[in-house]
Amino acid sequence: MKHIIAGTDRPGSNTLKIAKYVQSLYKGLGEEVEIIDLHEMKAHFHAGLQYGNQSAEMKPYLDKVVGSDGLIVICPEYNGSMPGVLKYFIDHMKFPESFEFRPVSFIGLGGLFGGLRPVEHLQQVFGYRNAFIYPERVFIMNVHRTLSPEGQVQDELVDKLLKQQAAGFQKFTKALSAANLDANAIIAKKMQG
Ligand SMILES: Cc1cc2nc3c(=O)[nH]c(=O)nc-3n(C[C@H](O)[C@H](O)[C@H](O)COP(=O)(O)O)c2cc1C
């Protein structure tokens, strides 16, 4: 199953609206996709032990990442970077199994630059941790105009790029998995010893 990380905890966020739309695109391609909603998860952030000692409340969300056959990270630009809550989530992920050889694709949203800055930073973070980064990114510029209040994508080009990315990322994950090169195959191999 693939997972969409909706990268903010802001109530009523455009990120979550886009996440739901992208989920519908993958479903249309026959994929099972679950949204990891950081707004929902935030309630558990300060419960129990933190970082290496994952709290029981956060663990179910973090475990989804470890079992995922592909992550789609959707990230808004906040002050030229990613929202703190997304970095906080990333810093709680189990290392190295959350990252290494895990296929990841990125969608940015924002004003003039469409989330280019946080996406490039995320590529650095996931690249540093040896993930498989899907090269076709999508940047949603002027998101307040591109997205209707109900969450409909109103720009034909953006819509086309989102569909293209979903189809391409599906092929990418299938090819990696067929070659036993994806994170889940590597983890299974390690467990066999
Ligand atoms: C705290 C905050 C900081 C922002 N900083 C930027 C910015 O630096 N550059 C930009 O293009 N847009 C910026 N924006 C606009 C957001 O990218 C835009 O409102 C987007 O919809 C936010 O995603 P969200 O609706 O999922 O929270 C900012 C918005 C917020 C709430």
The ligand as a Gaussian input file, in Angstrom:
#p B3LYP/6-31G(d) Opt

LIG

0 1
 C        2.841000      30.001000       8.332000
 C        2.757000      30.172000       6.844000
 C        3.877000      30.585000       6.162000
 C        3.841000      30.728000       4.772000
 N        4.990000      31.052000       4.105000
 C        5.012000      31.026000       2.751000
 C        6.218000      31.225000       2.020000
 O        7.284000      31.416000       2.573000
 N        6.168000      31.170000       0.665000
 C        5.010000      30.930000      -0.010000
 O        5.019000      30.861000      -1.240000
 N        3.847000      30.745000       0.641000
 C        3.818000      30.792000       1.999000
 N        2.650000      30.573000       2.679000
 C        1.454000      30.302000       1.889000
 C        1.183000      28.811000       1.864000
 O        2.142000      28.093000       1.144000
 C       -0.197000      28.554000       1.304000
 O       -1.114000      29.303000       2.075000
 C       -0.572000      27.085000       1.385000
 O       -1.932000      26.930000       1.093000
 C       -0.327000      26.570000       2.776000
 O       -0.629000      25.212000       2.841000
 P       -1.791000      24.704000       3.778000
 O       -3.068000      25.354000       3.287000
 O       -1.778000      23.256000       3.573000
 O       -1.465000      25.138000       5.161000
 C        2.643000      30.471000       4.069000
 C        1.506000      30.079000       4.793000
 C        1.560000      29.905000       6.158000
 C        0.341000      29.419000       6.900000

